[in-house]
Amino acid sequence: MPAYTLRIRRFDPQSGEAPHWDEHTVEMPETQSVLDAILKVRDEVDGSVGIRCSCQQAICGSCGVRMNGKPGLACNTHLGEAAERGHGVGWNPPEEGQVAPVIAVEPMGNMPVIRDLIVDMDAVHWKKIRRVTPWLVNQQPVPEREYIVPHENMVDVTQTMACIQCGACVSDCLAMEVDPLFVGPAALAKAYRFVGDPRDAQHRERLQDLAEDEHGIYDCTHCFNCIDACPKGVDPMSQIMRLRRRAGSDYEIEDRNNGYRHEHAFVNNIRRNGLLHEADLLPDSYGGKFNPRAVPELIGALPTAMTALRRGKMTPKTALGHPHKAPAEVKRIFEKVEGRSGRVELNLYVTGYEDEPEATGGGQRETATAAEPNAQGRPESVGAGERQPAAESLDADAVASETGTTEGETR
Amino acid sequence: MRVAYWPGCVSRGFTPELHGSMAKVAPLLDIELIELDRAACCGAGVIAEHNQELADTLNARTFALAQRTDGELMMNICSTCQGAQSECQERLDANTEYRERVNQNLADEGLRYEKGLTNKNFLWLLVEEIGLEALRARVKRPLSNLRVGPFYGCYIVRPVDRLGIDSERPRDRYLHWVIEALGGTVIDYAGVYKCCGFPIITMNKQASLAQAGRHLGDALDAQADCLVVPCPLCHLNLDMQQPGAAKVVGRDLGMPVLHLPQLVGLALGLSPKELGMTKHIVKPTSVIDWSTAVVAGTDDTAVGARRVA
């Protein structure tokens, strides 16, 4: 039977003593979980090890910890798997001369430790969840019978509903590491669960709130840590991007954090230049060169710009001119795709991969963006008219039927 | 080997030394670059955030242009391009109907993306195509006594599944391996796999620069002589914004940040100036000192003396 060196980080804030590591050798099959090993140590060696757990089958979300530097559920991580991760992203490199592979278990990050492996979820995680109004606000009037919701809408929010609130994504959120007030991946994924639900009456209000919050949707740095951390495939970062897409494109919410302006400045920059022209992006993200918001930023950037000019990093041409122009073909792509009636989003969590035999089926998701609020007769369907040229709606229909085929085939 | 070469935007914009150094290093490694000069920006995740199909179409176009060349594969020199393009390619390759729809957008230009393109960052190409042994054999001036901190950035290491990272291909160790193969010393510090903060520089400057400043400070504490990045956007935040980052974290930083081709070029015998290092905002003094000392044959004094001082 394989042996593992289980290293457990011990800390009792009440004790006044610094944290330290305890080491135990456990002999267990590699297919048993890290939680099994921790409980074995607690039962047989040291009853004072603090760990929170309940269901032991990845449903309750209690046993979130970091194993060799990476967050996850102790109950659904095999010992063999945890030990092998010596060289993965953020994992501790294996130590030379170590007889039994090391599995270092420590409490999750970004949350205060209560004791040993137990963190204070109330202080951070649950507070942030409460921040996003994590319940459905009914549309009025409430229907007499059940609320009929299109199938694709429910499939769409299934991914966020898979969250078991374990806090693994919160643990390793790199934006939260420097900005503890960031609403964070778990709570924002929860927000999408309601923004994506047609029964909810406050899509615009929710999006406005999270766009305007300086620690809201535009505070995410695209680090992908939450995607890798999540044991349930919720892809919190992708949900945050969808919130941005809804806020920026469907509701055109111009927030004070430059989120909307930056996104549009970037897209227009590429539309115009084909390649990113950085010298325009900064001022445009602040509303344009002469915008009062942009002026202090530009002045602040001057010393660096001068150094860059002096050292030949920038030339007056790259700083002030427009060295490249988008080829006509690129311009046509912008016209063509943006002229389509509805945005298409392919969510691989829903559709699966064609070639994989275990693909679960499902269909390509049609976000008839503007049409969605329309279908609900909602006043918020901003810009619905502009984005729906009659001829193009055929196009969307065509894809919808193609999607039907895909569904049949993959199943 | 011949590769379809996608340099990205920033390597020809605010970090021209990246494109320049790649062009100098490629022949030394027998890489023939077929530049995709009509391709457009990968969208850096921002266009996908705005409209997924638009980003996927722009990248499908780049892929199709690459497939039209006789290159063995497509190579990029920007982690952000790698990550954003891998994301688009994942969707395009996963679903025939969707790929057809995107290909329709390209039909006017007579282009078509066929599933299954190989697109590798220069870092991956170094290890997987050229090989560390071959790289080691070409080293003219081993980076002895140069303490280099790897800074991978996000887009090239996460999500691990999409980027094909596993025990067979531990791409999240490649930067470590390359530094070692070039004869340098790898410095371990907290920021190796963290985010430079660049994506939120216009939305939350304080948080963005706090990230950059923290990692630079950690590398400084670990006594790194320089950092190496496979991503020009990381370079913007770690080098160009370093004076601002220093203010945010309230300490002097002065940490040189090299692009990957610059580090490789240095070991292959090119001078810091040839590699465009004099264009950086933070003068790579320690690296230039090292290089001068190596050329003069007094290699173990200069850098060491500076460190003690």
Contacts between the chains, C-beta under 8 A, distances in Angstrom:
chain1	res1	chain2	res2	distance
A	84	B	167	6.4
A	87	B	167	7.5
A	87	B	170	5.0
A	87	B	172	7.1
A	87	B	173	5.3
A	88	B	160	6.8
A	88	B	165	7.3
A	88	B	170	7.6
A	88	B	172	6.4
A	89	B	157	5.0
A	89	B	158	6.3
A	89	B	160	6.2
A	89	B	165	7.3
A	89	B	172	4.8
A	89	B	193	5.2
A	90	B	193	5.0
A	174	B	194	5.7
A	174	B	195	4.5
A	174	B	211	6.9
A	175	B	195	7.7
A	175	B	200	7.3
A	175	B	207	6.5
A	177	B	194	8.0
A	177	B	211	7.7
A	178	B	197	7.5
A	178	B	207	4.9
A	178	B	210	4.1
A	178	B	211	5.2
A	178	B	214	6.8
A	179	B	204	6.7
A	179	B	206	7.8
A	179	B	207	4.2
A	179	B	210	7.6
A	182	B	207	7.7
A	214	B	204	6.7
A	215	B	204	7.9
A	218	B	200	7.1
A	218	B	203	4.4
A	218	B	204	7.2
A	219	B	200	6.3
A	219	B	203	6.8
A	219	B	204	5.4
A	219	B	207	6.7
A	220	B	199	8.0
A	220	B	200	7.5
A	221	B	154	7.7
A	221	B	195	4.8
A	221	B	197	6.1
A	221	B	198	7.9
A	221	B	199	5.0
A	221	B	200	5.2
A	221	B	207	7.9
A	221	B	208	7.5
A	221	B	211	7.2
A	222	B	45	5.4
A	222	B	154	6.5
A	222	B	155	7.7
A	222	B	195	7.7
A	222	B	199	4.7
A	223	B	154	4.4
A	223	B	158	7.0
A	223	B	194	7.5
A	223	B	195	4.0
A	224	B	83	7.7
A	224	B	154	5.5
A	224	B	155	7.6
A	224	B	158	3.5
A	224	B	159	5.4
A	225	B	154	7.8
A	225	B	158	6.5
A	227	B	158	6.7
A	227	B	159	4.6
A	228	B	158	5.3
A	228	B	159	5.2
A	228	B	160	5.9
A	241	B	45	7.6
A	241	B	48	7.2
A	241	B	49	4.6
A	244	B	49	5.2
A	245	B	49	6.0
A	245	B	50	6.7
A	245	B	51	7.6
A	248	B	49	7.9
A	248	B	50	6.7
A	249	B	50	6.4
A	249	B	51	7.0
A	257	B	203	4.9
A	257	B	204	7.0
A	258	B	202	5.0
A	258	B	203	5.3
A	259	B	203	5.5
A	262	B	46	7.6
A	262	B	202	4.9
A	262	B	203	6.3
A	263	B	46	5.9
A	263	B	49	6.4
A	263	B	50	5.5
A	264	B	50	7.7
A	266	B	44	7.5
A	266	B	46	4.5
A	266	B	47	7.0
A	266	B	50	7.8
A	267	B	46	7.2
A	267	B	47	5.8
A	267	B	50	5.1
A	267	B	51	7.8
A	267	B	54	7.8
A	270	B	40	6.4
A	270	B	41	4.7
A	270	B	43	7.1
A	270	B	47	6.6
A	270	B	58	7.6
A	274	B	40	4.6
A	274	B	41	6.9
A	275	B	9	4.2
A	275	B	12	6.9
A	275	B	13	7.3
A	275	B	40	6.6
A	275	B	41	5.4
A	276	B	9	3.8
A	276	B	10	6.7
A	276	B	13	6.5
A	276	B	41	5.1
A	276	B	44	7.5
A	277	B	13	6.8
A	278	B	9	7.8
A	278	B	10	6.8
A	278	B	13	5.0
A	278	B	14	4.8
A	279	B	13	8.0
A	281	B	202	7.9
A	282	B	202	6.7
A	285	B	202	4.0
A	286	B	202	6.9
A	300	B	244	7.8
A	303	B	243	7.3
A	304	B	240	6.1
A	304	B	241	7.6
A	304	B	243	6.5
A	304	B	244	7.8
A	304	B	281	6.1
A	307	B	281	5.6
A	308	B	14	7.5
A	308	B	240	7.2
A	308	B	279	7.8
A	308	B	281	6.5
A	311	B	278	6.2
A	311	B	279	4.9
A	311	B	280	7.3
A	311	B	281	7.6
A	312	B	278	7.7
A	312	B	279	5.4
A	313	B	14	6.9
A	313	B	15	7.5
A	313	B	16	6.8
A	313	B	17	7.1
A	313	B	279	4.2
A	313	B	280	7.3
A	313	B	281	7.2
A	314	B	14	6.7
A	318	B	13	6.4
A	318	B	14	7.7
A	318	B	16	7.8
A	326	B	40	6.7
A	327	B	38	5.7
A	327	B	40	7.7
A	329	B	38	7.8
A	329	B	61	7.5
A	329	B	108	7.3
A	329	B	109	4.6
A	330	B	40	4.7
A	330	B	58	7.2
A	330	B	61	7.6
A	332	B	108	6.1
A	332	B	109	7.7
A	333	B	54	7.3
A	333	B	57	5.3
A	333	B	58	6.4
A	333	B	61	6.8
A	333	B	105	5.8
A	333	B	106	7.6
A	334	B	54	6.9
A	336	B	57	8.0
A	336	B	105	5.3
A	336	B	108	7.9
A	337	B	51	6.5
A	337	B	53	5.3
A	337	B	54	4.5
A	337	B	57	5.6
A	337	B	105	6.0
A	338	B	51	6.9
A	338	B	54	6.8
A	340	B	53	7.5
A	343	B	51	5.8
A	343	B	52	7.0
A	343	B	53	6.7
A	344	B	52	7.0
A	344	B	53	5.0
A	344	B	98	7.4
A	344	B	101	7.0
A	345	B	52	5.3
A	346	B	52	6.9
A	346	B	91	4.8
A	346	B	94	7.4
A	346	B	95	6.0
A	346	B	98	5.0
A	348	B	90	6.9
A	348	B	91	6.6
A	348	B	94	5.6
A	351	B	94	7.0
A	351	B	95	6.0
A	352	B	94	7.7
A	353	B	94	4.5
A	353	B	95	8.0
A	354	B	94	5.9
A	354	B	95	6.0
A	354	B	96	6.4
A	364	B	95	6.4
A	364	B	97	6.4
A	364	B	98	6.1
A	399	B	97	7.2
A	399	B	101	6.0
A	402	B	97	4.4
A	402	B	100	7.8
A	402	B	101	7.7
A	403	B	97	6.5
A	405	B	97	7.1
A	406	B	95	6.7
A	406	B	96	7.7
A	406	B	97	5.2
